[in-house]
Amino acid sequence: MEAENRRTIAAVATASGAGGIAIVRVSGGEAENILKKLFIPAHKREYFESHRLMYGRAVDSDGETLDEVMAVLMRAPSTYTREDVAEIHCHGGSASALAVLARALALGARTAQPGEFTKRAFLNGRIDLARAEAVMQLIGANGEAAARASVRQLEGGVSGFVRSVSSRLTDILALLEASTDFPDEVEEETAAPQVAASLKDVIDEIRVRSDARSARVLREGASIVLAGRPNVGKSSLMNALLNQERAIVTAIPGTTRDVLTERISIGGVMAELSDTAGQRDTDDPIERIGVDRARRATESADVVLIVLDAASELDAYDTQLVKSADSRCVICLNKRDMESKVTLKALRALTDARLIEMSARTGQGIPELMRELAERVALNAADGDQMMAQRHIELAHSAAESLGMAVGAIEAGMPLDTAAIDIRLALNALSEITGENATEAVIDRVFSQFCVGK
């Protein structure tokens, strides 16, 4: 395995398909020799100066031109992998890039495995495991907020938080050991409340940084569902929020038969906005399926927009929907451009949920609703330490659980050194996030999820 990790590797580093540029990347001890055999500079005065982009030709074994290219040699250690790296920038499309790659392989390189360039950056100590995972998160980011969080993690946000917490836990361990080794200088009865309070602070910080909902919203986007009985204006409201005619709008109740979903960016956070079938009792088997799907979508949503028709009296279903509104819900009193038969006072007697008067047809109240949605799906942009990867979250939760057991032991009056066992377990879990304590199997699993060329 170690010999394989030292072999020179090559791969197409750009996405497949048509494009302006395709890049073939080569990394390893033979990168420079391969480049010098594969690439002929247009000007003889260019002598493969490190980190200097050169113009010339990529050639085959007979010296015939494969493509007109740009090339760059980057000598270690100032490279992505901390190895010698060569890149050949071909014309976009697969033909040129694959021909250049085939030539590099014929000259002694082997095909890179998924994520192997980044894996080498990790193995060579340029980045830790959490920062390596941020590379793939950035590639797959589905919105501005996710991209910003990935960049902050790439810059060391999560790693910095983990190391800071680990340092504090190490200090606590030192205090526990001092209380055991030097009982005359450090009294257990005095130290115990201080240690327990410090551990509780760490637990709270870990839980904030490993919040599963925030991570899911960053990775997948928030879920916003429009709910209500038929013909209250859900489809019109969806079109107004999207600023396009996406949902079919008619005066016929039951027009929407299924869950219609579109993506929308709200404050940099991607969200799935879903228009659902009007929820009512129906004998139509197709509409009944749509109603069932609407109910399931509403139950799992991050935000529920309960849409009411201000121009008609509340019926039993409206009243039930409003009374059952929870903290996820916003009551949208639609059609306020028409003569109203429902008042805010009447609604406030039924619910404490947020109420917004609006008209999807005229745009009244839409800016206010967008501000409300932005607040509800917003993530703390200042927290670059927010964990996104499920692996990080599970390890952080494991660390918090171990620290909770340590606190329980202290508060139960057990000797302080018994808490040290759980604190060390927490430290082991945290160090696995950055890769300091990760097994080879874990490392291989992380990088197997990467794309080839990265």
C-alpha positions as CSV (number, residue, x, y, z in Angstrom):
1,M,0.0,0.0,0.0
2,E,2.8,2.4,0.9
3,A,4.5,1.8,-2.5
4,E,1.2,2.5,-4.3
5,N,0.9,5.8,-2.4
6,R,4.3,6.8,-3.7
7,R,3.5,6.0,-7.4
8,T,2.8,8.9,-9.8
9,I,-0.9,9.2,-10.5
10,A,-2.9,11.0,-13.2
11,A,-6.5,11.8,-14.0
12,V,-8.7,14.2,-15.7
13,A,-9.5,16.8,-13.0
14,T,-12.4,18.6,-14.7
15,A,-16.0,17.4,-15.2
16,S,-16.8,15.4,-18.3
17,G,-18.6,16.9,-21.2
18,A,-18.1,19.9,-23.4
19,G,-16.4,22.9,-22.0
20,G,-13.7,25.5,-22.6
21,I,-10.9,23.7,-20.8
22,A,-10.2,20.2,-19.7
23,I,-7.3,19.7,-17.2
24,V,-5.2,16.6,-16.8
25,R,-3.4,16.4,-13.5
26,V,-0.3,14.4,-12.7
27,S,1.1,14.1,-9.1
28,G,4.2,12.2,-7.9
29,G,7.9,11.8,-8.2
30,E,7.7,11.2,-12.0
31,A,5.4,14.2,-12.8
32,E,8.2,16.4,-14.1
33,N,9.7,13.7,-16.3
34,I,6.3,12.8,-17.7
35,L,5.5,16.4,-18.5
36,K,8.8,16.9,-20.3
37,K,8.1,13.9,-22.5
38,L,4.5,14.8,-23.1
39,F,4.7,18.5,-23.6
40,I,6.8,20.6,-26.0
41,P,7.0,24.4,-25.2
42,A,6.4,26.7,-28.1
43,H,9.5,28.7,-27.0
44,K,12.8,27.1,-26.3
45,R,13.7,29.6,-23.7
46,E,11.1,28.1,-21.4
47,Y,12.8,25.6,-19.1
48,F,10.0,24.3,-17.0
49,E,10.2,26.9,-14.3
50,S,8.1,25.9,-11.3
51,H,4.6,27.4,-11.2
52,R,5.0,29.1,-14.6
53,L,2.2,28.5,-17.1
54,M,3.6,27.6,-20.5
55,Y,2.1,27.4,-24.0
56,G,2.9,24.6,-26.4
57,R,1.8,21.2,-27.7
58,A,0.9,17.9,-26.1
59,V,2.5,15.1,-28.2
60,D,2.3,11.4,-28.6
61,S,5.2,8.9,-28.7
62,D,5.9,9.8,-32.3
63,G,6.0,13.6,-31.6
64,E,2.6,14.1,-33.3
65,T,0.4,16.8,-31.8
66,L,-2.4,15.6,-29.6
67,D,-3.6,19.1,-28.8
68,E,-2.5,22.7,-28.5
69,V,-2.3,23.2,-24.7
70,M,-1.1,25.2,-21.7
71,A,1.0,23.4,-19.1
72,V,2.4,24.1,-15.7
73,L,4.9,22.3,-13.5
74,M,4.6,22.8,-9.8
75,R,7.4,21.4,-7.7
76,A,7.0,20.1,-4.2
77,P,6.3,21.1,-1.5
78,S,4.3,24.2,-2.7
79,T,1.5,22.1,-4.3
80,Y,-1.9,20.7,-3.6
81,T,-0.5,17.2,-2.7
82,R,2.9,18.4,-1.5
83,E,4.3,16.3,-4.3
84,D,5.6,17.4,-7.7
85,V,2.4,18.2,-9.7
86,A,2.0,18.8,-13.5
87,E,-1.1,20.0,-15.2
88,I,-2.0,20.1,-18.9
89,H,-4.8,22.4,-19.9
90,C,-6.4,21.0,-23.0
91,H,-9.3,22.1,-25.1
92,G,-12.6,21.1,-23.5
93,G,-14.4,17.9,-24.3
94,S,-13.3,14.3,-23.6
95,A,-11.2,13.5,-26.7
96,S,-8.2,15.7,-26.1
97,A,-8.1,15.2,-22.3
98,L,-8.4,11.4,-22.6
99,A,-5.6,11.3,-25.3
100,V,-3.3,13.3,-23.0
101,L,-4.2,11.2,-20.0
102,A,-3.5,8.0,-22.0
103,R,-0.1,9.4,-22.9
104,A,0.7,10.2,-19.3
105,L,-0.3,6.6,-18.3
106,A,1.9,5.2,-21.0
107,L,4.8,7.2,-19.6
108,G,4.5,5.5,-16.2
109,A,1.7,7.1,-14.3
110,R,-1.2,5.1,-13.0
111,T,-4.9,6.1,-13.0
112,A,-5.8,8.1,-9.8
113,Q,-8.5,6.6,-7.6
114,P,-11.4,8.7,-6.4
115,G,-10.2,11.5,-4.1
116,E,-6.6,10.3,-4.3
117,F,-5.1,13.7,-4.9
118,T,-6.8,15.1,-1.8
119,K,-5.9,11.9,0.1
120,R,-2.3,12.5,-0.7
121,A,-2.6,16.1,0.5
122,F,-3.9,14.6,3.8
123,L,-1.3,11.8,4.1
124,N,1.5,14.3,3.4
125,G,0.2,16.6,6.2
126,R,-1.0,19.6,4.1
127,I,-4.6,19.3,5.4
128,D,-6.4,17.3,8.1
129,L,-9.3,15.0,7.4
130,A,-12.0,17.6,8.2
131,R,-10.5,20.1,5.7
132,A,-10.1,17.3,3.1
133,E,-13.9,16.6,3.4
134,A,-14.6,20.3,3.0
135,V,-13.2,20.0,-0.5
136,M,-15.9,17.6,-1.5
137,Q,-18.6,19.6,0.4
138,L,-17.6,22.7,-1.6
139,I,-17.8,20.8,-4.9
140,G,-21.3,19.6,-4.0
141,A,-22.6,22.8,-2.3
142,N,-26.2,23.6,-3.3
143,G,-26.3,27.2,-2.3
144,E,-24.3,30.2,-1.1
145,A,-24.6,29.4,2.6
146,A,-23.4,25.8,2.0
147,A,-20.5,27.1,-0.1
148,R,-19.5,29.7,2.5
149,A,-19.7,27.0,5.3
150,S,-17.5,24.7,3.2
151,V,-14.9,27.4,2.5
152,R,-14.8,28.2,6.2
153,Q,-14.3,24.5,7.0
154,L,-11.6,24.3,4.3
155,E,-9.9,27.3,6.0
156,G,-9.9,25.3,9.3
157,G,-13.2,26.3,11.0
158,V,-14.3,22.9,12.2
159,S,-10.7,21.8,12.8
160,G,-10.0,24.9,14.8
161,F,-13.1,24.4,16.9
162,V,-12.2,20.7,17.5
163,R,-8.6,21.6,18.5
164,S,-9.8,24.4,20.8
165,V,-12.2,22.1,22.6
166,S,-9.7,19.3,22.8
167,S,-7.2,21.7,24.3
168,R,-9.7,22.7,27.0
169,L,-10.5,19.0,27.8
170,T,-6.8,18.3,28.0
171,D,-6.5,21.1,30.6
172,I,-9.4,19.6,32.5
173,L,-7.6,16.2,32.5
174,A,-4.5,17.8,33.8
175,L,-6.5,19.3,36.7
176,L,-8.0,15.8,37.4
177,E,-4.6,14.3,37.5
178,A,-3.3,17.0,39.8
179,S,-6.2,16.4,42.2
180,T,-5.1,12.7,42.3
181,D,-1.4,13.2,42.5
182,F,-1.3,16.3,44.7
183,P,-4.4,16.1,46.9
184,D,-3.0,18.7,49.3
185,E,-2.7,21.3,46.6
186,V,-5.9,20.5,44.6
187,E,-8.9,19.5,46.7
188,E,-11.4,17.3,45.0
189,E,-14.4,18.9,46.7
190,T,-13.3,22.3,45.4
191,A,-12.4,21.2,42.0
192,A,-15.4,19.0,41.3
193,P,-18.0,21.8,40.7
194,Q,-15.5,23.7,38.6
195,V,-14.8,20.7,36.4
196,A,-18.5,19.8,36.0
197,A,-19.3,23.4,35.0
198,S,-16.5,23.4,32.5
199,L,-17.6,20.1,30.9
200,K,-21.2,21.4,30.6
201,D,-19.9,24.4,28.7
202,V,-18.0,22.2,26.3
203,I,-21.0,19.9,25.9
204,D,-23.2,23.0,25.0
205,E,-20.7,24.3,22.5
206,I,-20.4,20.9,20.8
207,R,-24.1,20.5,20.5
208,V,-24.5,23.9,18.9
209,R,-21.7,23.2,16.4
210,S,-23.1,19.7,15.6
211,D,-26.8,20.7,15.2
212,A,-28.3,18.1,12.8
213,R,-30.9,20.4,11.5
214,S,-28.5,23.2,10.6
215,A,-26.2,20.7,8.9
216,R,-29.1,19.2,6.9
217,V,-30.3,22.7,5.8
218,L,-26.8,23.5,4.6
219,R,-26.3,20.2,2.8
220,E,-29.8,19.7,1.3
221,G,-31.7,23.0,1.8
222,A,-34.7,23.9,3.9
223,S,-38.2,22.5,3.2
224,I,-41.0,25.0,2.9
225,V,-44.5,23.6,2.3
226,L,-47.7,25.5,1.4
227,A,-50.7,23.9,3.1
228,G,-54.5,24.7,3.1
229,R,-57.8,23.6,1.7
230,P,-58.4,23.9,-2.1
231,N,-58.7,27.2,-3.9
232,V,-57.2,29.4,-1.1
233,G,-54.4,30.6,-3.4
234,K,-51.5,28.3,-2.6
235,S,-50.5,28.0,-6.2
236,S,-50.7,31.7,-6.8
237,L,-48.6,32.3,-3.7
238,M,-46.0,29.8,-4.9
239,N,-45.8,31.6,-8.3
240,A,-45.5,35.0,-6.4
241,L,-42.6,33.7,-4.3
242,L,-40.8,32.2,-7.3
243,N,-41.6,35.3,-9.4
244,Q,-42.7,33.0,-12.3
245,E,-45.7,31.1,-13.4
246,R,-44.8,27.7,-12.3
247,A,-48.0,26.3,-10.7
248,I,-51.2,26.1,-12.6
249,V,-53.8,28.5,-11.2
250,T,-57.5,28.1,-11.9
251,A,-60.8,28.9,-10.0
252,I,-61.5,25.1,-10.0
253,P,-60.9,23.5,-6.6
254,G,-58.5,20.6,-6.6
255,T,-56.4,21.7,-9.6
256,T,-53.2,20.8,-7.8
257,R,-53.2,17.0,-7.6
258,D,-49.7,16.3,-6.4
259,V,-46.8,17.9,-4.6
260,L,-45.1,20.4,-6.9
261,T,-41.6,21.4,-5.8
262,E,-39.2,24.1,-7.0
263,R,-35.9,25.3,-5.5
264,I,-35.5,28.9,-4.4
265,S,-32.6,30.7,-2.7
266,I,-33.6,32.6,0.4
267,G,-30.8,34.6,2.1
268,G,-28.2,32.4,0.5
269,V,-29.9,29.2,1.7
270,M,-31.4,26.9,-0.8
271,A,-35.0,25.8,-0.1
272,E,-37.5,23.5,-1.6
273,L,-40.8,25.3,-2.0
274,S,-43.6,22.8,-2.3
275,D,-47.2,23.5,-3.4
276,T,-49.4,20.7,-2.2
277,A,-52.9,19.5,-3.1
278,G,-55.7,21.1,-1.2
279,Q,-56.4,19.1,1.9
280,R,-60.0,18.0,1.9
281,D,-62.1,14.8,1.9
282,T,-62.5,13.6,-1.6
283,D,-63.8,10.5,-3.5
284,D,-61.4,11.1,-6.4
285,P,-58.7,8.4,-6.0
286,I,-56.0,10.5,-7.8
287,E,-56.8,13.6,-5.7
288,R,-56.8,11.5,-2.5
289,I,-53.2,10.3,-3.2
290,G,-52.2,14.0,-3.6
291,V,-53.9,14.9,-0.3
292,D,-52.0,12.1,1.5
293,R,-48.7,13.2,0.0
294,A,-49.5,16.8,1.0
295,R,-50.0,15.7,4.6
296,R,-46.8,13.8,4.7
297,A,-44.9,16.8,3.2
298,T,-46.4,19.1,5.8
299,E,-45.4,16.8,8.7
300,S,-41.7,16.8,7.6
301,A,-41.3,20.4,6.5
302,D,-39.0,23.0,8.2
303,V,-41.5,25.8,7.5
304,V,-45.2,25.4,6.8
305,L,-47.2,28.3,5.2
306,I,-50.8,27.8,6.1
307,V,-52.8,29.7,3.4
308,L,-56.2,31.0,4.2
309,D,-58.8,32.7,2.0
310,A,-59.6,36.1,3.6
311,A,-62.6,36.5,1.2
312,S,-64.4,33.5,2.6
313,E,-65.5,32.4,6.0
314,L,-63.2,30.0,7.9
315,D,-64.6,26.4,7.6
316,A,-64.0,23.6,10.1
317,Y,-60.9,22.5,8.3
318,D,-59.4,26.0,8.3
319,T,-60.1,26.3,12.0
320,Q,-58.5,23.0,12.8
321,L,-55.4,23.8,10.7
322,V,-55.0,27.2,12.4
323,K,-55.5,25.8,15.9
324,S,-52.9,23.0,15.3
325,A,-50.3,25.4,14.0
326,D,-46.9,24.9,15.7
327,S,-43.7,26.9,15.8
328,R,-42.9,25.9,12.2
329,C,-46.1,27.6,10.9
330,V,-46.8,31.0,9.3
331,I,-50.5,31.9,8.8
332,C,-50.8,33.6,5.4
333,L,-54.1,35.4,5.1
334,N,-54.4,35.6,1.4
335,K,-56.7,37.5,-1.0
336,R,-56.7,40.7,1.1
337,D,-57.2,42.7,-2.1
338,M,-60.8,41.5,-1.9
339,E,-63.6,42.1,0.6
340,S,-62.5,40.4,3.8
341,K,-64.5,38.0,5.8
342,V,-61.7,36.9,8.1
343,T,-60.0,39.3,10.6
344,L,-56.7,39.1,12.3
345,K,-58.4,39.4,15.6
346,A,-60.4,36.3,14.9
347,L,-57.2,34.4,13.9
348,R,-55.3,35.6,17.0
349,A,-58.0,34.1,19.2
350,L,-57.2,30.7,17.6
351,T,-53.4,30.7,17.4
352,D,-50.1,32.3,18.6
353,A,-48.5,31.6,15.2
354,R,-47.0,34.4,13.0
355,L,-49.8,36.1,10.9
356,I,-49.2,37.9,7.6
357,E,-51.8,39.6,5.5
358,M,-51.2,39.4,1.8
359,S,-52.4,39.1,-1.7
360,A,-50.6,36.8,-4.0
361,R,-52.3,38.5,-7.0
362,T,-51.1,42.1,-6.2
363,G,-47.9,41.2,-4.3
364,Q,-49.1,42.8,-1.0
365,G,-47.3,41.2,1.9
366,I,-44.9,39.1,-0.2
367,P,-41.8,41.1,0.8
368,E,-42.8,40.7,4.5
369,L,-43.3,36.9,4.0
370,M,-39.9,36.7,2.3
371,R,-38.2,38.4,5.2
372,E,-40.0,36.0,7.6
373,L,-38.8,33.0,5.6
374,A,-35.2,34.4,5.5
375,E,-35.2,34.6,9.3
376,R,-36.6,31.1,9.7
377,V,-34.2,29.3,7.4
378,A,-31.2,31.5,8.3
379,L,-28.1,29.9,9.7
380,N,-25.5,31.7,11.8
381,A,-23.2,32.9,9.1
382,A,-20.6,33.9,11.8
383,D,-20.2,30.4,12.9
384,G,-17.6,28.9,10.6
385,D,-17.4,25.9,12.9
386,Q,-20.8,24.5,12.0
387,M,-20.3,20.8,11.2
388,M,-21.9,19.7,7.9
389,A,-20.6,16.1,7.4
390,Q,-22.7,13.4,9.0
391,R,-19.5,11.7,10.2
392,H,-18.5,14.8,12.1
393,I,-21.9,15.1,13.7
394,E,-22.0,11.5,14.9
395,L,-18.5,11.8,16.4
396,A,-19.3,15.1,18.0
397,H,-22.5,13.6,19.5
398,S,-20.5,10.7,20.8
399,A,-18.0,13.1,22.4
400,A,-20.8,15.0,24.0
401,E,-22.4,11.8,25.3
402,S,-19.1,10.7,26.9
403,L,-18.7,14.2,28.5
404,G,-22.2,13.9,29.8
405,M,-21.4,10.7,31.5
406,A,-18.3,12.3,33.1
407,V,-20.5,15.1,34.5
408,G,-23.0,12.5,35.8
409,A,-20.2,10.7,37.6
410,I,-18.9,13.9,39.2
411,E,-22.3,15.0,40.3
412,A,-22.9,11.6,41.8
413,G,-20.0,12.2,44.1
414,M,-17.6,9.7,42.4
415,P,-13.8,10.3,42.5
416,L,-12.7,12.8,39.8
417,D,-10.3,10.3,38.2
418,T,-13.3,8.2,37.2
419,A,-14.5,11.1,35.0
420,A,-11.1,11.0,33.2
421,I,-12.0,7.8,31.4
422,D,-15.0,9.4,29.7
423,I,-13.1,12.6,28.9
424,R,-10.5,10.5,27.1
425,L,-13.2,8.8,25.2
426,A,-14.5,12.2,24.1
427,L,-11.0,13.3,23.1
428,N,-10.6,10.2,20.9
429,A,-13.9,10.9,19.2
430,L,-13.0,14.5,18.5
431,S,-9.5,13.6,17.2
432,E,-11.2,11.2,14.7
433,I,-12.9,14.2,13.1
434,T,-9.6,15.7,12.1
435,G,-8.1,12.4,11.3
436,E,-5.6,12.3,14.1
437,N,-7.2,9.1,15.5
438,A,-8.9,7.8,12.3
439,T,-8.3,4.2,11.2
440,E,-7.2,3.4,7.6
441,A,-10.7,2.0,6.9
442,V,-12.3,5.3,7.9
443,I,-9.8,7.3,5.8
444,D,-10.4,5.1,2.8
445,R,-14.2,5.4,3.2
446,V,-14.0,9.2,3.3
447,F,-11.9,9.5,0.1
448,S,-13.9,6.9,-1.8
449,Q,-16.8,9.4,-1.8
450,F,-14.7,11.9,-3.8
451,C,-14.8,12.3,-7.5
452,V,-11.9,11.1,-9.7
453,G,-9.4,13.9,-10.3
454,K,-9.9,15.6,-6.9
